[in-house]
Amino acid sequence: RALFALSSRLLGFAVGQGEASLVLSNTGNIGMTWFVDAATLPAWLELDLLQGSLESNEEAEVLFRVLRTGLTPKMYTAEVSFVSGDSALAVTVEMDVAEEPILAVSATELDLGAEVSSMALSMSNTGNAPLSWTIDSLPDWLTVTSAAGELVVGAGVELTLSVDRDRVAPGSYSQIVLLRSVGGDREVLVTLDVQRPLFALSSRLLGFA
């Protein structure tokens, strides 16, 4: 007869750990088939194999992958059932989800060219905990509608970045806008061109002898 076995009955996923595996084996003397009971599989857990067959003394490795995105910080537990014939073996899966705010921006480059004077930049918190953010000091030709704030989970804010070309000489300019937050720092490159005629005289004095 077939003898169904698992290498472990407990898989624990610490903070930051995303994958782990166990080995299914058939220590009997005939072949067998197996499958995972879909009703025992939570939405935050993926397996690379959900069914298969094992000949006598054959093994198969099953990879477990956890999905923490959008989950509330806490400990999650599931009992995943592997079934073969009349036998069912349960694996306890434990996953720890820590508080993890994540700052996301709508763009990493804003090119205002020679005519555009302002552009919008959206920020959002795609993590599972609130975050605070600030913007490092900017040159006097570049301003932003807000330089600091807080975002709760799932919230977003739209900032407007404006340039004053009268404060700089003709030429091309670039500035990295650094957004700092507990959910990670982000850099946005702002570029612009300043085109302006410059009136000049070859001499400010003419003398006639």
RAZI-V280912 format. One record per pair of residues at least 24 apart in sequence whose ideal C-beta (glycine too) atoms are under 6 Angstrom apart, sorted by the first residue. I is the first residue (numbers start at 1). GAP is how many residues later the second one is. D is the distance in Angstrom with one decimal. If there is no record, write none. Layout:
BEGIN
I_GAP_D, I_GAP_D
END
This chain:
BEGIN
1_27_5.1, 2_24_5.4, 2_26_4.0, 2_28_5.4, 2_30_3.5, 3_24_4.4, 3_25_3.8, 4_80_4.4, 4_83_5.1, 6_83_5.3, 9_82_5.8, 10_82_4.9, 11_53_5.8, 11_82_5.0, 12_82_4.7, 13_53_5.1, 13_82_4.2, 14_82_5.8, 15_81_5.1, 15_83_4.5, 18_48_6.0, 19_46_5.2, 20_44_5.2, 21_40_5.3, 21_42_4.8, 22_40_5.9, 23_36_5.3, 23_38_5.4, 24_36_4.8, 25_34_4.5, 26_28_3.8, 26_32_5.6, 29_27_5.1, 31_24_4.7, 32_52_5.3, 34_48_5.9, 34_50_4.2, 35_48_5.6, 36_46_6.0, 37_44_4.1, 37_46_5.6, 40_39_6.0, 40_40_5.1, 40_41_4.4, 42_36_4.6, 66_29_4.9, 68_29_5.2, 71_26_4.9, 73_24_5.1, 73_25_5.7, 73_26_4.6, 73_55_5.7, 99_30_3.8, 100_27_4.9, 100_28_5.8, 101_24_5.7, 101_26_4.0, 101_28_4.6, 101_30_3.5, 101_81_5.7, 101_82_3.5, 102_24_4.7, 102_25_3.6, 102_81_4.7, 103_78_4.4, 103_80_4.0, 103_81_5.2, 103_83_5.8, 105_81_4.9, 108_80_5.8, 109_80_4.8, 110_80_4.9, 111_80_5.0, 112_51_5.9, 112_80_4.2, 114_79_4.2, 114_81_5.0, 117_46_5.9, 118_42_5.5, 118_44_4.1, 119_42_5.7, 120_38_5.4, 120_40_5.6, 121_38_4.9, 122_34_5.9, 122_36_5.0, 123_34_5.5, 124_32_3.6, 125_26_3.9, 125_28_6.0, 125_30_5.7, 127_56_5.5, 128_25_5.9, 131_50_5.1, 131_51_5.0, 131_52_4.1, 133_46_5.8, 133_48_3.9, 134_46_5.2, 135_44_5.6, 136_42_4.3, 140_27_5.6, 141_26_4.3, 141_27_5.1, 142_33_5.6, 163_29_5.4, 165_29_4.8, 168_26_5.5, 170_24_5.0, 170_26_4.9
END
